[in-house]
Amino acid sequence: MIQTGIVQTESFSMDYFRFGTGSRPLVILPGLSVQSVMGAAQAVEAAFRSFEDSFTVYLFDRRNELPPSYSIREMARDTAEAFETVGLKDVCLFGASQGGMIAMTIAIEHPELVSKLALGSTTAHMQEDTYRTLDRWVQLAREKDRVGLYLAFGKDVYPPKLYESYREGLAGLAETVTDEDLSRFIILAEGIRGFNVVDELPKIRCPVLAIGVYEDAVVGADATMEIAEKLEFRPDAHLYMYIGYGHAAYDTAPDYRKRLLNFFLS
């Protein structure tokens, strides 16, 4: 059963939902999206149903009251505060794409909160190819080209055949995007600029699983392998690379959740 809630602190509020009955906390930090992930609660619960006996699964959105600029470090600071407000510690933490940037920053700055860390299709620092993709998305959002933004986003994160099958549905979803959604998207997307924690990765204390995709058109395959290389001195750091599933392998690879579950239970 899905339960929704709002974390309320002195400086911000943050939406989240949870499901499952397990004794261990698992937190999902999703990637950048055009619209709030709160509307996808049922889809997330269905995808992670195999976790429900072992874990209570939480998914946190970004804070509701966004400042004009909002960096990844600030997102991590607020998300860590949300964890503490809810009473979470020693969590199994999975971050995808931008959520992975936030997750690794939390593991660096608040190691007491994270017992295991899984990172999907993410990067420890921004690179030129990622800036080009980000700039295109932001420009479409500034132009209020809702359909163009959804289609560009879908084309970049999904493999070609899957994108074509989703194309009509993505265009339909674009019709529901509000001006507020676009403004929020721009602030969150711009917050990625300048992100770089490469030299801080050795500060992570917990076991790490980095999952990437060779054909990742957003952050590139090298980004995941760089994370693994910085942690290669650690026997509890692991790397897995997919072929053919696109940036959003966390949604498209059929064995992805099983791989995560095995890591978190091991």
C-alpha positions as CSV (number, residue, x, y, z in Angstrom):
1,M,0.0,0.0,0.0
2,I,1.4,3.4,-1.0
3,Q,1.5,6.1,1.6
4,T,2.2,9.7,0.7
5,G,3.6,12.4,3.0
6,I,5.2,15.8,3.2
7,V,8.4,16.5,5.1
8,Q,8.1,19.9,6.7
9,T,11.3,21.6,8.0
10,E,11.9,25.2,9.0
11,S,13.1,26.2,5.5
12,F,11.3,23.9,3.1
13,S,8.8,21.1,2.4
14,M,9.4,18.0,0.4
15,D,6.9,15.4,-1.0
16,Y,7.6,11.7,-0.7
17,F,5.8,8.4,-0.8
18,R,6.6,5.0,0.7
19,F,5.5,1.4,0.4
20,G,6.5,-2.0,1.6
21,T,6.6,-3.7,5.0
22,G,10.3,-4.7,5.4
23,S,12.4,-3.7,8.4
24,R,15.2,-2.1,6.3
25,P,14.8,1.4,4.7
26,L,15.5,1.8,1.0
27,V,15.4,5.3,-0.5
28,I,15.1,6.0,-4.2
29,L,16.2,9.4,-5.6
30,P,14.9,9.8,-9.1
31,G,16.5,11.7,-11.9
32,L,15.6,15.0,-13.5
33,S,12.1,14.9,-14.9
34,V,9.8,17.4,-16.7
35,Q,7.0,16.8,-14.1
36,S,6.9,15.6,-10.5
37,V,7.6,11.9,-9.9
38,M,4.8,11.9,-7.3
39,G,2.3,11.1,-10.1
40,A,4.3,7.9,-10.9
41,A,3.9,6.4,-7.4
42,Q,1.9,3.4,-8.6
43,A,4.3,2.6,-11.4
44,V,7.3,2.8,-9.0
45,E,5.6,0.5,-6.5
46,A,4.8,-2.0,-9.3
47,A,8.4,-1.9,-10.5
48,F,9.9,-2.4,-7.0
49,R,7.3,-4.9,-5.7
50,S,9.9,-7.6,-5.2
51,F,11.5,-5.3,-2.5
52,E,8.4,-4.9,-0.3
53,D,9.0,-7.9,2.0
54,S,12.6,-6.9,2.8
55,F,12.4,-3.1,2.7
56,T,10.2,-0.2,3.4
57,V,10.8,1.8,0.2
58,Y,10.8,5.6,0.2
59,L,10.9,7.9,-2.8
60,F,11.7,11.6,-2.2
61,D,11.0,14.4,-4.7
62,R,12.9,17.6,-4.7
63,R,11.9,20.4,-2.3
64,N,8.7,22.2,-3.2
65,E,9.9,25.8,-2.7
66,L,12.7,26.1,-5.1
67,P,15.1,29.1,-4.9
68,P,16.1,30.9,-8.1
69,S,19.3,28.7,-8.3
70,Y,19.6,25.3,-6.6
71,S,22.8,23.3,-6.9
72,I,23.2,19.6,-6.5
73,R,25.0,20.1,-3.2
74,E,22.0,22.1,-2.0
75,M,19.6,19.4,-3.2
76,A,21.7,16.9,-1.3
77,R,21.7,19.0,1.9
78,D,17.9,19.3,1.8
79,T,17.4,15.7,1.0
80,A,19.6,14.6,3.9
81,E,17.7,16.9,6.2
82,A,14.5,15.3,4.9
83,F,15.9,11.8,5.8
84,E,16.7,13.0,9.3
85,T,13.3,14.6,9.7
86,V,11.5,11.4,8.8
87,G,13.9,9.4,11.1
88,L,15.9,7.6,8.4
89,K,19.5,6.5,8.8
90,D,21.6,3.6,7.6
91,V,19.5,3.6,4.4
92,C,20.1,1.6,1.3
93,L,20.2,4.4,-1.2
94,F,19.6,4.2,-5.0
95,G,20.0,7.4,-7.1
96,A,19.4,7.5,-10.8
97,S,20.9,10.2,-13.1
98,Q,20.6,13.5,-11.3
99,G,19.3,11.5,-8.3
100,G,22.7,9.6,-8.4
101,M,24.5,12.9,-8.2
102,I,22.5,13.8,-5.1
103,A,22.9,10.3,-3.6
104,M,26.7,10.2,-3.9
105,T,26.9,13.7,-2.4
106,I,24.8,12.6,0.6
107,A,27.1,9.5,1.0
108,I,30.2,11.9,0.9
109,E,28.8,14.5,3.3
110,H,26.6,12.4,5.5
111,P,28.1,8.9,5.6
112,E,26.1,8.1,8.8
113,L,22.9,8.1,6.7
114,V,23.9,5.6,4.1
115,S,24.7,1.9,4.5
116,K,24.8,0.9,0.8
117,L,24.8,3.1,-2.3
118,A,23.7,2.2,-5.8
119,L,24.2,4.7,-8.6
120,G,22.5,4.4,-12.0
121,S,23.4,6.2,-15.2
122,T,25.1,9.1,-13.4
123,T,28.3,11.1,-13.2
124,A,30.6,12.5,-10.6
125,H,31.2,15.6,-12.7
126,M,29.7,17.4,-15.6
127,Q,31.3,16.9,-19.0
128,E,30.9,18.8,-22.4
129,D,28.5,16.3,-24.0
130,T,26.3,16.4,-20.9
131,Y,26.2,20.2,-21.1
132,R,25.1,20.1,-24.7
133,T,22.2,17.8,-23.9
134,L,21.3,19.9,-20.8
135,D,21.4,23.2,-22.8
136,R,19.0,21.8,-25.4
137,W,16.5,20.7,-22.8
138,V,16.7,24.0,-21.0
139,Q,16.3,26.0,-24.2
140,L,13.1,24.0,-25.2
141,A,11.7,24.6,-21.7
142,R,12.5,28.3,-21.9
143,E,10.6,28.4,-25.3
144,K,7.7,26.6,-23.6
145,D,7.9,23.9,-26.3
146,R,6.3,21.2,-24.2
147,V,6.1,18.6,-26.9
148,G,9.6,19.3,-28.2
149,L,11.0,19.0,-24.7
150,Y,9.3,15.7,-23.9
151,L,10.3,14.3,-27.3
152,A,13.9,15.5,-26.9
153,F,14.1,14.1,-23.4
154,G,12.6,10.8,-24.5
155,K,14.9,10.5,-27.5
156,D,18.0,11.1,-25.3
157,V,17.1,8.7,-22.5
158,Y,15.5,5.7,-24.3
159,P,16.9,3.4,-27.0
160,P,15.6,4.2,-30.5
161,K,13.0,1.4,-30.9
162,L,11.6,2.1,-27.4
163,Y,11.5,5.8,-28.0
164,E,9.5,5.3,-31.2
165,S,7.0,3.2,-29.3
166,Y,6.7,5.9,-26.6
167,R,6.7,8.8,-28.9
168,E,2.9,9.3,-29.1
169,G,2.5,8.8,-25.4
170,L,5.2,11.3,-24.6
171,A,3.5,13.9,-26.9
172,G,0.3,13.3,-25.0
173,L,2.0,13.8,-21.7
174,A,3.4,17.0,-22.9
175,E,-0.1,18.5,-23.1
176,T,-0.4,18.2,-19.3
177,V,2.8,20.2,-18.6
178,T,2.2,23.6,-16.9
179,D,4.3,26.8,-16.9
180,E,5.1,26.0,-13.3
181,D,6.5,22.6,-14.3
182,L,8.7,24.2,-16.9
183,S,10.0,26.8,-14.5
184,R,10.8,24.1,-12.0
185,F,12.5,22.0,-14.6
186,I,14.8,24.8,-15.7
187,I,15.9,25.5,-12.1
188,L,16.6,21.8,-11.4
189,A,18.4,21.3,-14.7
190,E,20.5,24.4,-14.3
191,G,21.5,23.1,-10.8
192,I,23.6,20.4,-12.4
193,R,26.1,23.0,-13.8
194,G,29.5,22.9,-12.2
195,F,28.8,19.6,-10.3
196,N,32.0,17.8,-9.5
197,V,32.7,15.4,-6.6
198,V,35.3,13.2,-8.4
199,D,38.1,13.9,-5.9
200,E,35.7,13.4,-3.0
201,L,34.5,9.9,-4.0
202,P,37.1,8.1,-1.8
203,K,35.3,9.7,1.2
204,I,32.4,7.3,0.6
205,R,32.5,4.7,3.3
206,C,29.7,2.2,2.3
207,P,29.6,-0.5,-0.4
208,V,28.9,1.0,-3.8
209,L,27.3,-0.5,-7.0
210,A,27.8,1.7,-10.1
211,I,25.5,0.7,-13.0
212,G,26.0,2.3,-16.4
213,V,25.2,1.9,-20.1
214,Y,27.6,1.9,-23.0
215,E,25.2,3.8,-25.2
216,D,24.3,6.4,-22.6
217,A,23.5,9.5,-24.7
218,V,23.2,11.8,-21.6
219,V,26.2,11.3,-19.3
220,G,28.2,8.8,-21.4
221,A,29.6,5.4,-20.5
222,D,32.9,6.9,-19.3
223,A,31.1,8.7,-16.4
224,T,30.1,5.5,-14.7
225,M,33.5,3.9,-15.3
226,E,35.2,7.0,-13.8
227,I,33.2,6.5,-10.6
228,A,34.3,2.8,-10.5
229,E,38.0,3.8,-11.2
230,K,38.0,6.2,-8.3
231,L,36.8,3.4,-6.0
232,E,38.7,0.5,-7.5
233,F,40.9,0.3,-4.4
234,R,37.7,-0.8,-2.5
235,P,36.8,-4.5,-2.5
236,D,33.1,-3.5,-1.8
237,A,32.8,-1.3,-4.9
238,H,31.3,-2.9,-8.0
239,L,30.7,-1.9,-11.6
240,Y,28.1,-3.3,-14.1
241,M,27.7,-2.0,-17.6
242,Y,24.6,-2.6,-19.8
243,I,24.6,-2.8,-23.6
244,G,21.6,-1.4,-25.6
245,Y,19.2,-0.1,-23.0
246,G,19.9,3.7,-23.2
247,H,20.4,6.2,-20.3
248,A,17.2,5.1,-18.7
249,A,18.3,1.5,-18.2
250,Y,16.9,1.7,-14.7
251,D,13.5,1.7,-16.4
252,T,14.2,-0.4,-19.5
253,A,16.6,-3.3,-18.5
254,P,14.4,-6.2,-17.3
255,D,16.9,-7.5,-14.7
256,Y,17.8,-4.0,-13.3
257,R,15.7,-4.3,-10.1
258,K,16.9,-7.8,-9.4
259,R,20.5,-6.6,-9.7
260,L,19.7,-3.8,-7.2
261,L,17.9,-6.2,-4.8
262,N,20.8,-8.7,-4.8
263,F,23.2,-5.9,-4.0
264,F,21.2,-4.4,-1.2
265,L,20.5,-7.9,0.4
266,S,24.0,-9.2,0.0
